[in-house]
């Protein structure tokens, strides 16, 4: 079974990074308000997803994307965000 790291973006320019095994189901949960951290900022749109053969690899990449240098990489290369100054 594949493991994914995904990036969501809302219409205010906010981004969310998370891991999952089912990207479509997880996006639906975000947009139905079932994820407390993102429920106030919906609707969300899937902007990027990357698959990994192991959970450990996915979690390592997620951790990187949430780090300082990973955030800059994400904004510059994966999901440009023109609404925020970074």
N, CA, C and O atoms as a MOPAC input file, in Angstrom:
PM7 MOZYME 1SCF
protein

 N      0.84400 1    -1.18900 1     0.00000 1
 C      0.00000 1     0.00000 1     0.00000 1
 C      0.88700 1     1.24900 1     0.00000 1
 O      1.86900 1     1.32600 1     0.73800 1
 N      0.53200 1     2.20500 1    -0.82200 1
 C      1.29300 1     3.44600 1    -0.93600 1
 C      0.88200 1     4.43300 1     0.14700 1
 O     -0.25100 1     4.42400 1     0.62700 1
 N      1.82300 1     5.27400 1     0.51300 1
 C      1.58800 1     6.34800 1     1.48400 1
 C      1.86000 1     7.66500 1     0.76200 1
 O      2.78300 1     7.76500 1    -0.04600 1
 N      1.05300 1     8.65900 1     1.06200 1
 C      1.11900 1     9.93200 1     0.33900 1
 C      1.37300 1    11.09500 1     1.28700 1
 O      0.98300 1    11.06700 1     2.45400 1
 N      2.02800 1    12.10800 1     0.76400 1
 C      2.11000 1    13.41900 1     1.40500 1
 C      1.40600 1    14.36100 1     0.44700 1
 O      1.69400 1    14.37200 1    -0.75000 1
 N      0.48700 1    15.14600 1     0.97200 1
 C     -0.31000 1    16.02100 1     0.11800 1
 C     -0.24100 1    17.45500 1     0.61300 1
 O      0.02700 1    17.71900 1     1.78600 1
 N     -0.48900 1    18.37300 1    -0.31200 1
 C     -0.55000 1    19.79700 1     0.01900 1
 C     -1.89500 1    20.31800 1    -0.45400 1
 O     -2.27300 1    20.15500 1    -1.61400 1
 N     -2.60700 1    20.94800 1     0.46900 1
 C     -3.88000 1    21.58500 1     0.15900 1
 C     -3.69500 1    23.08900 1     0.20400 1
 O     -2.81100 1    23.59700 1     0.89400 1
 N     -4.53000 1    23.79200 1    -0.53200 1
 C     -4.50700 1    25.25400 1    -0.50400 1
 C     -5.94500 1    25.74300 1    -0.52800 1
 O     -6.78200 1    25.19200 1    -1.24300 1
 N     -6.23500 1    26.78900 1     0.26100 1
 C     -7.58200 1    27.35900 1     0.22600 1
 C     -7.56300 1    28.67800 1    -0.53500 1
 O     -6.50700 1    29.12900 1    -0.98100 1
 N     -8.73300 1    29.29600 1    -0.68200 1
 C     -8.82500 1    30.51600 1    -1.49700 1
 C     -8.21700 1    31.73700 1    -0.81900 1
 O     -8.14000 1    32.80000 1    -1.43600 1
 N     -7.78400 1    31.61400 1     0.43500 1
 C     -7.09700 1    32.70200 1     1.13300 1
 C     -5.58000 1    32.55400 1     1.03100 1
 O     -4.83700 1    33.38400 1     1.55500 1
 N     -5.12100 1    31.49900 1     0.35700 1
 C     -3.69100 1    31.27800 1     0.20400 1
 C     -3.07000 1    30.42000 1     1.28200 1
 O     -1.86700 1    30.16300 1     1.24900 1
 N     -3.86000 1    29.97500 1     2.23100 1
 C     -3.37000 1    29.11800 1     3.30600 1
 C     -3.04400 1    27.73700 1     2.74700 1
 O     -3.75000 1    27.23000 1     1.87600 1
 N     -1.97100 1    27.13200 1     3.25200 1
 C     -1.60300 1    25.78900 1     2.82100 1
 C     -1.61100 1    24.83900 1     4.00500 1
 O     -1.37700 1    25.23600 1     5.14600 1
 N     -1.88500 1    23.57600 1     3.71000 1
 C     -1.85700 1    22.52300 1     4.72500 1
 C     -1.11400 1    21.33000 1     4.14100 1
 O     -1.36700 1    20.93600 1     3.00300 1
 N     -0.20200 1    20.75600 1     4.91200 1
 C      0.57400 1    19.58600 1     4.50600 1
 C      0.22800 1    18.43800 1     5.43300 1
 O      0.18000 1    18.61300 1     6.65100 1
 N     -0.01700 1    17.25800 1     4.86400 1
 C     -0.33000 1    16.10900 1     5.69700 1
 C     -0.05800 1    14.79600 1     4.99100 1
 O      0.11400 1    14.76100 1     3.77300 1
 N     -0.01900 1    13.69500 1     5.77300 1
 C      0.16200 1    12.35900 1     5.20900 1
 C     -1.17800 1    11.61000 1     5.16700 1
 O     -2.07800 1    11.89700 1     5.95500 1
 N     -1.30100 1    10.66300 1     4.25600 1
 C     -2.51200 1     9.84300 1     4.17900 1
 C     -2.24400 1     8.61700 1     3.32000 1
 O     -1.22400 1     8.53700 1     2.63500 1
 N     -3.17000 1     7.66300 1     3.36200 1
 C     -3.12900 1     6.52300 1     2.45100 1
 C     -4.18700 1     6.66500 1     1.35900 1
 O     -4.15400 1     5.93500 1     0.36800 1
 N     -5.12000 1     7.59400 1     1.53100 1
 C     -6.18900 1     7.80200 1     0.55200 1
 C     -6.41400 1     9.30400 1     0.38300 1
 O     -7.10500 1     9.92700 1     1.18900 1
 N     -5.83700 1     9.87300 1    -0.65300 1
 C     -5.85400 1    11.32400 1    -0.85200 1
 C     -7.27400 1    11.84600 1    -1.07000 1
 O     -7.64900 1    12.85900 1    -0.48000 1
 N     -8.06200 1    11.18400 1    -1.89600 1
 C     -9.42400 1    11.65500 1    -2.17500 1
 C    -10.28500 1    11.66600 1    -0.92000 1
 O    -11.01700 1    12.62400 1    -0.67000 1
 N    -10.19600 1    10.60000 1    -0.13200 1
 C    -10.99100 1    10.50800 1     1.09400 1
 C    -10.54900 1    11.57600 1     2.10000 1
 O    -11.37800 1    12.19300 1     2.76900 1
 N     -9.24900 1    11.78200 1     2.19600 1
 C     -8.73300 1    12.77400 1     3.14300 1
 C     -9.14600 1    14.18600 1     2.73700 1
 O     -9.50300 1    14.98900 1     3.59900 1
 N     -9.10600 1    14.50500 1     1.44600 1
 C     -9.54800 1    15.81500 1     0.96900 1
 C    -11.02200 1    16.02700 1     1.30500 1
 O    -11.41100 1    17.11400 1     1.73300 1
 N    -11.83500 1    15.00300 1     1.11400 1
 C    -13.26000 1    15.10900 1     1.44800 1
 C    -13.44800 1    15.39000 1     2.93300 1
 O    -14.30800 1    16.19000 1     3.30100 1
 N    -12.66400 1    14.74900 1     3.78900 1
 C    -12.76400 1    15.00400 1     5.23500 1
 C    -12.40800 1    16.45100 1     5.56200 1
 O    -13.06200 1    17.08300 1     6.39200 1
 N    -11.38000 1    16.97000 1     4.91600 1
 C    -11.00900 1    18.37200 1     5.13700 1
 C    -12.15300 1    19.29300 1     4.72500 1
 O    -12.47500 1    20.23600 1     5.44700 1
 N    -12.76200 1    19.03700 1     3.59300 1
 C    -13.81100 1    19.91600 1     3.07400 1
 C    -15.15800 1    19.73700 1     3.75700 1
 O    -16.03200 1    20.59400 1     3.62700 1
 N    -15.34400 1    18.63600 1     4.48400 1
 C    -16.57100 1    18.43700 1     5.26100 1
 C    -16.40800 1    18.88800 1     6.70800 1
 O    -17.31800 1    18.70800 1     7.51700 1
 N    -15.26500 1    19.46800 1     7.04100 1
 C    -15.04000 1    19.97900 1     8.39200 1
 C    -14.72700 1    18.91200 1     9.41200 1
 O    -14.88700 1    19.15100 1    10.60900 1
 N    -14.28700 1    17.74700 1     8.98600 1
 C    -13.99900 1    16.63600 1     9.89000 1
 C    -12.57400 1    16.65000 1    10.43200 1
 O    -12.21300 1    15.80300 1    11.24800 1
 N    -11.76800 1    17.59700 1     9.98800 1
 C    -10.39000 1    17.72500 1    10.47000 1
 C    -10.31700 1    19.03700 1    11.24200 1
 O    -10.35900 1    20.10800 1    10.63800 1
 N    -10.20900 1    18.97200 1    12.57600 1
 C    -10.27800 1    20.19200 1    13.39200 1
 C     -9.30500 1    21.29000 1    12.96800 1
 O     -9.66600 1    22.46700 1    12.99000 1
 N     -8.09700 1    20.93500 1    12.58800 1
 C     -7.08000 1    21.94100 1    12.26100 1
 C     -7.43200 1    22.75000 1    11.01300 1
 O     -6.99700 1    23.89400 1    10.87900 1
 N     -8.21100 1    22.17400 1    10.10100 1
 C     -8.50600 1    22.85600 1     8.84000 1
 C     -9.96800 1    23.24000 1     8.67300 1
 O    -10.32400 1    23.87400 1     7.67900 1
 N    -10.80800 1    22.87700 1     9.60800 1
 C    -12.25600 1    23.06400 1     9.43000 1
 C    -12.67100 1    24.52900 1     9.28900 1
 O    -13.66500 1    24.81900 1     8.62400 1
 N    -11.93900 1    25.44500 1     9.89300 1
 C    -12.29900 1    26.86700 1     9.83600 1
 C    -11.85000 1    27.54900 1     8.54700 1
 O    -12.22100 1    28.69400 1     8.29100 1
 N    -11.06900 1    26.86800 1     7.75000 1
 C    -10.44800 1    27.51000 1     6.59000 1
 C    -10.86400 1    26.89300 1     5.25700 1
 O    -10.21500 1    27.14300 1     4.24200 1
 N    -11.92000 1    26.10100 1     5.23700 1
 C    -12.35800 1    25.45600 1     3.99600 1
 C    -13.03100 1    26.45200 1     3.06700 1
 O    -13.45300 1    27.51200 1     3.52800 1
 N    -13.14700 1    26.16200 1     1.80800 1
 C    -12.84200 1    24.89900 1     1.12900 1
 C    -11.35800 1    24.77200 1     0.77200 1
 O    -10.64300 1    25.76200 1     0.62100 1
 N    -10.93400 1    23.53300 1     0.64500 1
 C     -9.56400 1    23.19700 1     0.30300 1
 C     -9.50500 1    22.58000 1    -1.08200 1
 O    -10.44800 1    21.92700 1    -1.53100 1
 N     -8.37800 1    22.79900 1    -1.75300 1
 C     -8.14400 1    22.22300 1    -3.07300 1
 C     -6.80800 1    21.49100 1    -3.03200 1
 O     -5.82800 1    22.01300 1    -2.50000 1
 N     -6.76800 1    20.30200 1    -3.58600 1
 C     -5.52700 1    19.53800 1    -3.65300 1
 C     -4.60300 1    20.17800 1    -4.67900 1
 O     -4.97800 1    20.35800 1    -5.83800 1
 N     -3.39300 1    20.51900 1    -4.24800 1
 C     -2.42000 1    21.15200 1    -5.13800 1
 C     -1.23900 1    20.25000 1    -5.47200 1
 O     -0.60200 1    20.42200 1    -6.51100 1
 N     -0.94200 1    19.28300 1    -4.59200 1
 C      0.22400 1    18.43100 1    -4.79700 1
 C      0.05100 1    17.16700 1    -3.97600 1
 O     -0.46600 1    17.20900 1    -2.85900 1
 N      0.48400 1    16.04600 1    -4.53100 1
 C      0.54300 1    14.78500 1    -3.78700 1
 C      1.72700 1    13.98400 1    -4.31000 1
 O      2.01500 1    13.97700 1    -5.50600 1
 N      2.39300 1    13.32100 1    -3.40300 1
 C      3.57000 1    12.53400 1    -3.74300 1
 C      3.45700 1    11.19100 1    -3.02800 1
 O      3.12200 1    11.15000 1    -1.84400 1
 N      3.73000 1    10.09700 1    -3.72900 1
 C      3.58400 1     8.76400 1    -3.13500 1
 C      4.93100 1     8.20000 1    -2.69200 1
 O      5.97900 1     8.49100 1    -3.26900 1
 N      4.85800 1     7.37500 1    -1.63700 1
 C      6.03800 1     6.72400 1    -1.07500 1
 C      5.69300 1     5.27800 1    -0.76000 1
 O      4.56000 1     4.98900 1    -0.37300 1
 N      6.64200 1     4.36500 1    -0.91600 1
 C      6.35500 1     2.95600 1    -0.62900 1
 C      6.23400 1     2.64100 1     0.85900 1
 O      5.62100 1     1.64000 1     1.22900 1
 N      6.81500 1     3.49100 1     1.72300 1
 C      6.71700 1     3.22900 1     3.16300 1
 C      6.18000 1     4.45500 1     3.90000 1
 O      6.33000 1     5.59300 1     3.45400 1
 N      5.55700 1     4.18400 1     5.02600 1
 C      5.02600 1     5.25900 1     5.86500 1
 C      6.16000 1     6.13400 1     6.38800 1
 O      6.02200 1     7.35400 1     6.46900 1
 N      7.26800 1     5.51400 1     6.73700 1
 C      8.40900 1     6.25200 1     7.27400 1
 C      8.93300 1     7.27900 1     6.27000 1
 O      9.25700 1     8.40500 1     6.64600 1
 N      9.01400 1     6.89700 1     5.00500 1
 C      9.47900 1     7.83400 1     3.97700 1
 C      8.50400 1     8.99700 1     3.82100 1
 O      8.91900 1    10.14700 1     3.68000 1
 N      7.21300 1     8.69500 1     3.84600 1
 C      6.20500 1     9.75200 1     3.72000 1
 C      6.28900 1    10.71900 1     4.89400 1
 O      6.23500 1    11.93300 1     4.70300 1
 N      6.42000 1    10.18900 1     6.10800 1
 C      6.48100 1    11.05500 1     7.28700 1
 C      7.76000 1    11.88700 1     7.31200 1
 O      7.75000 1    13.02400 1     7.78300 1
 N      8.84600 1    11.33400 1     6.81400 1
 C     10.09700 1    12.09600 1     6.72600 1
 C      9.94300 1    13.26500 1     5.75500 1
 O     10.39600 1    14.37300 1     6.04200 1
 N      9.30500 1    13.02200 1     4.60900 1
 C      9.09700 1    14.09500 1     3.63100 1
 C      8.12000 1    15.13800 1     4.17100 1
 O      8.31800 1    16.33600 1     3.96900 1
 N      7.06900 1    14.69000 1     4.85600 1
 C      6.12200 1    15.63700 1     5.46800 1
 C      6.84800 1    16.53600 1     6.46800 1
 O      6.65200 1    17.75100 1     6.47700 1
 N      7.68200 1    15.93300 1     7.30300 1
 C      8.43000 1    16.70500 1     8.30000 1
 C      9.32500 1    17.73300 1     7.61500 1
 O      9.42600 1    18.87100 1     8.07200 1
 N      9.97200 1    17.34000 1     6.52500 1
 C     10.81100 1    18.28000 1     5.77700 1
 C      9.97900 1    19.44100 1     5.23600 1
 O     10.37300 1    20.59800 1     5.37700 1
 N      8.82900 1    19.14500 1     4.61500 1
 C      8.00200 1    20.20900 1     4.03400 1
 C      7.49300 1    21.19100 1     5.08200 1
 O      7.15900 1    22.33000 1     4.75500 1
 N      7.43100 1    20.75600 1     6.34800 1
 C      6.97300 1    21.63300 1     7.42500 1
 C      8.12800 1    22.36100 1     8.10400 1
 O      7.90300 1    23.23100 1     8.94500 1
 N      9.37000 1    22.01000 1     7.74400 1
 C     10.53900 1    22.68600 1     8.31700 1
 C     10.73100 1    24.03500 1     7.63200 1
 O     10.05000 1    24.33600 1     6.65100 1
 N     11.63600 1    24.83300 1     8.13300 1
 C     11.90000 1    26.14500 1     7.54500 1
 C     12.33500 1    26.06600 1     6.09100 1
 O     11.75700 1    26.73100 1     5.23100 1
 N     13.35300 1    25.25500 1     5.81300 1
 C     13.82400 1    25.14300 1     4.43100 1
 C     12.80800 1    24.41200 1     3.56200 1
 O     12.68100 1    24.71500 1     2.37600 1
 N     12.08700 1    23.46100 1     4.13100 1
 C     11.05900 1    22.74400 1     3.38400 1
 C      9.88800 1    23.63400 1     3.01800 1
 O      9.30300 1    23.49200 1     1.94500 1
 N      9.54500 1    24.55400 1     3.91400 1
 C      8.46500 1    25.50400 1     3.62100 1
 C      8.85800 1    26.39100 1     2.45200 1
 O      8.04700 1    26.63400 1     1.55800 1
 N     10.08200 1    26.87400 1     2.44900 1
 C     10.54600 1    27.70400 1     1.33500 1
 C     10.55200 1    26.90000 1     0.03200 1
 O     10.14500 1    27.40700 1    -1.01300 1
 N     11.00900 1    25.65600 1     0.09500 1
 C     10.99600 1    24.79100 1    -1.08600 1
 C      9.56700 1    24.60100 1    -1.58400 1
 O      9.30300 1    24.66600 1    -2.78400 1
 N      8.65500 1    24.36600 1    -0.65100 1
 C      7.24200 1    24.15300 1    -1.00800 1
 C      6.66500 1    25.37400 1    -1.70300 1
 O      6.01500 1    25.24200 1    -2.74000 1
 N      6.89100 1    26.56500 1    -1.14900 1
 C      6.35000 1    27.79200 1    -1.73700 1
 C      7.00100 1    28.13700 1    -3.07700 1
 O      6.34800 1    28.69200 1    -3.96100 1
 N      8.27100 1    27.81100 1    -3.22600 1
 C      8.97400 1    28.16800 1    -4.46600 1
 C      8.75900 1    27.17700 1    -5.59700 1
 O      8.71600 1    27.56900 1    -6.76200 1
 N      8.62100 1    25.88600 1    -5.26700 1
 C      8.63500 1    24.86800 1    -6.31300 1
 C      7.37500 1    24.02000 1    -6.42400 1
 O      7.02100 1    23.59700 1    -7.52400 1
 N      6.69700 1    23.76400 1    -5.32400 1
 C      5.55300 1    22.85400 1    -5.38200 1
 C      4.22300 1    23.58100 1    -5.50600 1
 O      3.42100 1    23.27500 1    -6.38900 1
 N      3.99000 1    24.54300 1    -4.62200 1
 C      2.72100 1    25.28500 1    -4.62200 1
 C      3.03400 1    26.75700 1    -4.38400 1
 O      2.95900 1    27.22700 1    -3.24800 1
 N      3.38300 1    27.49200 1    -5.43700 1
 C      3.66400 1    28.92200 1    -5.26200 1
 C      2.47700 1    29.63500 1    -4.62400 1
 O      1.32000 1    29.34000 1    -4.92500 1
 N      2.78300 1    30.56300 1    -3.75200 1
 C      1.73800 1    31.27600 1    -3.02700 1
 C      1.96900 1    32.76400 1    -3.20700 1
 O      2.80700 1    33.34700 1    -2.52000 1
 N      1.25300 1    33.37400 1    -4.10400 1
 C      1.44200 1    34.78900 1    -4.40300 1
 C      0.67100 1    35.70200 1    -3.45700 1
 O      0.81600 1    36.92200 1    -3.52600 1
 N     -0.13700 1    35.13500 1    -2.58300 1
 C     -0.92300 1    35.95800 1    -1.66900 1
 C     -0.16300 1    36.31000 1    -0.39900 1
 O     -0.56600 1    37.21200 1     0.33400 1
 N      0.92900 1    35.60700 1    -0.13400 1
 C      1.69700 1    35.84800 1     1.08400 1
 C      3.10100 1    36.30500 1     0.73800 1
 O      3.68000 1    35.87500 1    -0.26000 1
 N      3.63500 1    37.16700 1     1.56200 1
 C      5.03800 1    37.55900 1     1.43400 1
 C      5.85100 1    36.63800 1     2.31400 1
 O      5.62200 1    36.56400 1     3.52200 1
 N      6.79400 1    35.93800 1     1.72300 1
 C      7.63900 1    35.04000 1     2.51600 1
 C      9.09200 1    35.35400 1     2.27500 1
 O      9.96700 1    34.70800 1     2.85100 1

